[in-house]
Structure formats: C-alpha cells, structure tokens
Amino acid sequence: MTKADIVDIIAEGTGLTKIETAAVVDGMIATISYALKKGEPVDLRGFGRFHTVVRAPRKGRNPKTGEEVEIPSRRMPVFRVSKQLRDFVNAPDDEF
C-alpha cells in the first residue's frame, strides 16, 4: 500500500477531497518526522510508538578495497508496534 492508496481510502471514508486528505497525511508525516528530529517520541495509542535510538560508532569495511573505516555514531528512527495492533494483525480473519 502506498501513500496515494492511503489518501484514497481516507478521502473515501471521510468525504474530504483527495487534496485535503493528502495535506493532512503529509502534515502528519512531517509532524512525526520533526518530533523524531528533536528527539521526542511519538505515541499513537493502539498503533505504536515512534522513537529514536543511538547507534554506537563502529568499524566497518569498504567492500571494494577491504579497507577498515570508522562508522560514526548516529540516531536511527524506530517503530515499536502496540499490543493491540499486533493482536489485530495476528487474529484470524473471521474475528474482525
């Protein structure tokens, strides 16, 4: 499913135009992105939690030359699924 598919489904269900719905979806993505950039977690109850983790610096290798290179520390965005979403995805189709 792509962002365009999500916009189509939400627009159909809410009665908003696709342009309005796309603006809302883009706004939500931007808000989550900026919160993560500032180091703030984003909790969506019943769905999951977006947050960042710090990856320690490490040594790697250039695959072409075999030369050892230092890979610096960096923050990585992470998503942790909620129990409700995990249960929903794993439930038999006839339950929902």
FIFINU-178339 format. One line per 2 residues: number of its first residue (from 1); their letters; for each residue x, y, z of N, C-alpha, C. Coordinates in nm, 4 decimals, always signed. Layout:
# FIFINU-178339
NUM = a = X,Y,Z,X,Y,Z,X,Y,Z; ...
# end
This chain:
# FIFINU-178339
1 = mt = +0.0847,-0.1164,+0.0000,+0.0000,+0.0000,+0.0000,+0.0901,+0.1238,+0.0000; +0.0580,+0.2190,-0.0844,+0.1362,+0.3418,-0.0949,+0.0638,+0.4568,-0.0261
3 = ka = +0.1327,+0.5699,-0.0146,+0.0701,+0.6874,+0.0446,-0.0526,+0.7291,-0.0360; -0.0467,+0.7168,-0.1674,-0.1609,+0.7518,-0.2522,-0.2806,+0.6615,-0.2222
5 = di = -0.2558,+0.5333,-0.1974,-0.3632,+0.4413,-0.1610,-0.4266,+0.4818,-0.0276; -0.3427,+0.5200,+0.0668,-0.3930,+0.5634,+0.1976,-0.4783,+0.6889,+0.1818
7 = vd = -0.4313,+0.7834,+0.1020,-0.5078,+0.9066,+0.0775,-0.6423,+0.8729,+0.0150; -0.6450,+0.7836,-0.0826,-0.7708,+0.7446,-0.1472,-0.8695,+0.6852,-0.0473
9 = ii = -0.8225,+0.5951,+0.0378,-0.9101,+0.5281,+0.1341,-0.9642,+0.6278,+0.2365; -0.8779,+0.7148,+0.2880,-0.9228,+0.8124,+0.3873,-1.0197,+0.9125,+0.3251
11 = ae = -0.9911,+0.9579,+0.2038,-1.0795,+1.0533,+0.1363,-1.2172,+0.9919,+0.1138; -1.2188,+0.8666,+0.0750,-1.3455,+0.7967,+0.0528,-1.4252,+0.7837,+0.1825
13 = gt = -1.3563,+0.7550,+0.2915,-1.4242,+0.7333,+0.4190,-1.4662,+0.8595,+0.4908; -1.3989,+0.9728,+0.4636,-1.4288,+1.0956,+0.5369,-1.5101,+1.1967,+0.4569
15 = gl = -1.5106,+1.1832,+0.3262,-1.5804,+1.2814,+0.2437,-1.4943,+1.4018,+0.2094; -1.3699,+1.4047,+0.2577,-1.2782,+1.5122,+0.2205,-1.2276,+1.4879,+0.0788
17 = tk = -1.1799,+1.5945,+0.0155,-1.1216,+1.5765,-0.1179,-0.9857,+1.5090,-0.1024; -0.9361,+1.4555,-0.2125,-0.8047,+1.3919,-0.2094,-0.6954,+1.4931,-0.1786
19 = ie = -0.7114,+1.6153,-0.2249,-0.6114,+1.7189,-0.1987,-0.6080,+1.7522,-0.0495; -0.7246,+1.7668,+0.0122,-0.7313,+1.7942,+0.1559,-0.6743,+1.6780,+0.2361
21 = ta = -0.7102,+1.5577,+0.1965,-0.6623,+1.4391,+0.2674,-0.5110,+1.4254,+0.2526; -0.4589,+1.4508,+0.1330,-0.3142,+1.4435,+0.1113,-0.2419,+1.5444,+0.1990
23 = av = -0.3005,+1.6634,+0.2160,-0.2399,+1.7654,+0.3020,-0.2363,+1.7180,+0.4469; -0.3420,+1.6523,+0.4920,-0.3469,+1.6009,+0.6291,-0.2423,+1.4900,+0.6474
25 = vd = -0.2355,+1.3972,+0.5533,-0.1386,+1.2871,+0.5620,+0.0041,+1.3424,+0.5583; +0.0313,+1.4359,+0.4683,+0.1646,+1.4975,+0.4614,+0.1974,+1.5710,+0.5909
27 = gm = +0.0976,+1.6392,+0.6483,+0.1178,+1.7093,+0.7744,+0.1497,+1.6141,+0.8880; +0.0827,+1.5007,+0.8906,+0.1086,+1.4019,+0.9954,+0.2507,+1.3457,+0.9824
29 = ia = +0.2897,+1.3130,+0.8616,+0.4245,+1.2602,+0.8383,+0.5301,+1.3639,+0.8770; +0.5073,+1.4901,+0.8404,+0.6025,+1.5964,+0.8736,+0.6109,+1.6165,+1.0248
31 = ti = +0.4965,+1.6125,+1.0930,+0.4947,+1.6306,+1.2379,+0.5713,+1.5193,+1.3079; +0.5498,+1.3951,+1.2659,+0.6226,+1.2820,+1.3245,+0.7719,+1.2965,+1.2964
33 = sy = +0.8075,+1.3339,+1.1755,+0.9489,+1.3492,+1.1376,+1.0176,+1.4565,+1.2207; +0.9531,+1.5726,+1.2365,+1.0141,+1.6810,+1.3141,+1.0255,+1.6440,+1.4617
35 = al = +0.9266,+1.5738,+1.5159,+0.9342,+1.5307,+1.6555,+1.0526,+1.4362,+1.6753; +1.0713,+1.3429,+1.5837,+1.1839,+1.2499,+1.5937,+1.3170,+1.3232,+1.5792
37 = kk = +1.3212,+1.4224,+1.4928,+1.4445,+1.5004,+1.4744,+1.4819,+1.5719,+1.6035; +1.3801,+1.6177,+1.6799,+1.4046,+1.6848,+1.8076,+1.4292,+1.5848,+1.9207
39 = ge = +1.4174,+1.4552,+1.8920,+1.4409,+1.3536,+1.9939,+1.3175,+1.3190,+2.0755; +1.2000,+1.3664,+2.0331,+1.0764,+1.3391,+2.1053,+1.0109,+1.2120,+2.0524
41 = pv = +0.9633,+1.1247,+2.1406,+0.8896,+1.0070,+2.0937,+0.7479,+1.0468,+2.0510; +0.6887,+0.9688,+1.9628,+0.5521,+0.9916,+1.9173,+0.4726,+0.8650,+1.9476
43 = dl = +0.3749,+0.8768,+2.0383,+0.2922,+0.7627,+2.0775,+0.1552,+0.7736,+2.0118; +0.1173,+0.6719,+1.9376,-0.0161,+0.6633,+1.8785,-0.0835,+0.5433,+1.9440
45 = rg = -0.1658,+0.5693,+2.0442,-0.2272,+0.4615,+2.1218,-0.3024,+0.3651,+2.0316; -0.2817,+0.2384,+2.0568,-0.3455,+0.1345,+1.9779,-0.2741,+0.1055,+1.8467
47 = fg = -0.1721,+0.1839,+1.8146,-0.0988,+0.1636,+1.6895,+0.0477,+0.1332,+1.7168; +0.1164,+0.2255,+1.7855,+0.2554,+0.2011,+1.8167,+0.3270,+0.3271,+1.8580
49 = rf = +0.4580,+0.3162,+1.8683,+0.5407,+0.4267,+1.9155,+0.6601,+0.4446,+1.8221; +0.6778,+0.5687,+1.7763,+0.7958,+0.6068,+1.7004,+0.8932,+0.6721,+1.7976
51 = ht = +1.0192,+0.6342,+1.7931,+1.1215,+0.6978,+1.8741,+1.2565,+0.6776,+1.8062; +1.3600,+0.7351,+1.8658,+1.4929,+0.7193,+1.8085,+1.5829,+0.6457,+1.9061
53 = vv = +1.6797,+0.5755,+1.8517,+1.7827,+0.5098,+1.9311,+1.9178,+0.5552,+1.8757; +2.0167,+0.5552,+1.9621,+2.1505,+0.5955,+1.9198,+2.2315,+0.4705,+1.8898
55 = ra = +2.2816,+0.4638,+1.7695,+2.3711,+0.3534,+1.7318,+2.5138,+0.3956,+1.7630; +2.5843,+0.3108,+1.8313,+2.7221,+0.3405,+1.8707,+2.8135,+0.3428,+1.7484
57 = pr = +2.9249,+0.4163,+1.7582,+3.0208,+0.4122,+1.6474,+3.0801,+0.2721,+1.6363; +3.1167,+0.2363,+1.5154,+3.1716,+0.1022,+1.4955,+3.2678,+0.1045,+1.3782
59 = kg = +3.3360,-0.0056,+1.3629,+3.4280,-0.0203,+1.2499,+3.3579,-0.1015,+1.1409; +3.3795,-0.0599,+1.0179,+3.3254,-0.1309,+0.9039,+3.4351,-0.1496,+0.8006
61 = rn = +3.3994,-0.2115,+0.6905,+3.4972,-0.2335,+0.5830,+3.4403,-0.1843,+0.4510; +3.5265,-0.1230,+0.3736,+3.4917,-0.0866,+0.2379,+3.4917,-0.2169,+0.1580
63 = pk = +3.3774,-0.2581,+0.1019,+3.3725,-0.3876,+0.0329,+3.4608,-0.3940,-0.0921; +3.4875,-0.2796,-0.1507,+3.5685,-0.2781,-0.2730,+3.7174,-0.2957,-0.2428
65 = tg = +3.7662,-0.2230,-0.1395,+3.9093,-0.2258,-0.1108,+3.9448,-0.3099,+0.0111; +3.8474,-0.3401,+0.0945,+3.8740,-0.4141,+0.2169,+3.9303,-0.3258,+0.3273
67 = ee = +3.9442,-0.1966,+0.2981,+3.9987,-0.1027,+0.3958,+3.9006,-0.0833,+0.5113; +3.9525,-0.0782,+0.6323,+3.8703,-0.0570,+0.7505,+3.8353,+0.0910,+0.7609
69 = ve = +3.7073,+0.1199,+0.7870,+3.6617,+0.2584,+0.8008,+3.5843,+0.2728,+0.9315; +3.5873,+0.3924,+0.9859,+3.5145,+0.4221,+1.1089,+3.3750,+0.4716,+1.0716
71 = ip = +3.2717,+0.4072,+1.1246,+3.1338,+0.4488,+1.1019,+3.0903,+0.5256,+1.2274; +3.0551,+0.6532,+1.2117,+3.0251,+0.7351,+1.3291,+2.8921,+0.6970,+1.3960
73 = sr = +2.8750,+0.7442,+1.5179,+2.7508,+0.7260,+1.5910,+2.6394,+0.8012,+1.5180; +2.5162,+0.7488,+1.5265,+2.4040,+0.8183,+1.4636,+2.2733,+0.7772,+1.5288
75 = rm = +2.1730,+0.8627,+1.5114,+2.0399,+0.8323,+1.5636,+1.9586,+0.7660,+1.4544; +1.8843,+0.6629,+1.4924,+1.8022,+0.5901,+1.3962,+1.6566,+0.5932,+1.4424
77 = pv = +1.5623,+0.6224,+1.3517,+1.4220,+0.6148,+1.3885,+1.3789,+0.4689,+1.4017; +1.2935,+0.4425,+1.5010,+1.2484,+0.3071,+1.5299,+1.0977,+0.3115,+1.5526
79 = fr = +1.0283,+0.2073,+1.5108,+0.8850,+0.1950,+1.5385,+0.8623,+0.0692,+1.6196; +0.7911,+0.0842,+1.7305,+0.7560,-0.0303,+1.8138,+0.6042,-0.0455,+1.8093
81 = vs = +0.5596,-0.1586,+1.7607,+0.4173,-0.1837,+1.7417,+0.3477,-0.2038,+1.8764; +0.2212,-0.1587,+1.8854,+0.1444,-0.1764,+2.0090,+0.0900,-0.3191,+2.0164
83 = kq = +0.0536,-0.3605,+2.1363,-0.0034,-0.4933,+2.1557,-0.1356,-0.5060,+2.0801; -0.2178,-0.3992,+2.0796,-0.3468,-0.4044,+2.0099,-0.3288,-0.4282,+1.8604
85 = lr = -0.2339,-0.3590,+1.7989,-0.2098,-0.3773,+1.6551,-0.1538,-0.5156,+1.6272; -0.0615,-0.5610,+1.7109,-0.0036,-0.6946,+1.6929,-0.1115,-0.8013,+1.7034
87 = df = -0.2011,-0.7887,+1.8018,-0.3101,-0.8854,+1.8171,-0.4059,-0.8808,+1.6984; -0.4358,-0.7596,+1.6490,-0.5244,-0.7451,+1.5351,-0.4673,-0.8113,+1.4105
89 = vn = -0.3386,-0.7895,+1.3853,-0.2734,-0.8457,+1.2659,-0.2678,-0.9984,+1.2735; -0.2501,-1.0523,+1.3939,-0.2356,-1.1972,+1.4095,-0.3675,-1.2699,+1.4319
91 = ap = -0.4769,-1.1973,+1.4451,-0.6068,-1.2611,+1.4668,-0.6565,-1.3238,+1.3370; -0.7320,-1.4336,+1.3490,-0.7916,-1.4935,+1.2282,-0.8851,-1.3937,+1.1615
93 = dd = -0.8981,-1.4020,+1.0290,-0.9797,-1.3076,+0.9532,-1.1258,-1.3072,+0.9960; -1.1770,-1.4197,+1.0415,-1.3186,-1.4272,+1.0766,-1.3512,-1.3573,+1.2094
95 = ef = -1.2498,-1.3155,+1.2861,-1.2739,-1.2482,+1.4139,-1.3029,-1.1002,+1.3949; -1.2607,-1.0398,+1.2833,-1.2786,-0.8964,+1.2660,-1.3659,-0.8714,+1.1515
# end
